[in-house]
Amino acid sequence: MAQFSYVYRVSHSTAGKLRQVKAWKLKPAQFACRVVRNNNTIMKNLFSLFLLVLIAGACARGPLGKKVKEPFSGSAYESNNRFFRATGKGESSQDNIARGKADIEAKAQLAGQVNTTMKQVADQYLGQTENERAADVADKFQSLVRQTMNTNMADLRKIGEEKYFNQKENKYSVFIAYEIKKNAMFRFMKKQARVDNTISERQLELIDKILDEQIKATEEE
């Protein structure tokens, strides 16, 4: 059986000359086996790499899917000691309807924050003073928040709006972010309280005291 000669040559890095390192004389069957073994090793390495990529992808997505960062996320769009902030998202095949949904959701979130804050403040204040009309005053605050959010306030500022269109689904997605200074909100609520005929003089006095304390707190920070 004829022999197959294979000569392996490498370049010498310092001398820059080619020299013969080793010469193998293999039969065709032996050479074929060596090639098959090398190919198997390569395939195993590729398969292992493929598995690692799949595992890494699965870990990145998590059990709930891939995490998506939407517009207006982060501390710049979150409420703090001086501002109430909220964001809203709306989707529709018509951009004006999507925008309207986002606007309503953002204002609803803002109203929810104000309502929660005022309830906590009122409960704390009225609890300390042991006022027997605490529940009535707390209800009046909730009513004031609704009235305030249903009014066009000059101090309510839109800090962002973005619109996207998904051509495949023929759908618009609109994101809106609002903010208002807390002291401006509290002053506006004081004005609203004075034109609310359902609020008694005693209730109005308590509401003014609570709101004045909140205005002072925000201006000191």
PyMOL commands that set and color helices and strands:
alter all, ss='L'
color gray80, all
select helices_A, chain A and resi 28-61+75-77+95-129+134-149+182-194+201-220
alter helices_A, ss='H'
color red, helices_A
select strands_A, chain A and resi 4-11+18-26+83-92+157-166+171-181
alter strands_A, ss='S'
color yellow, strands_A
deselect
rebuild
show_as cartoon
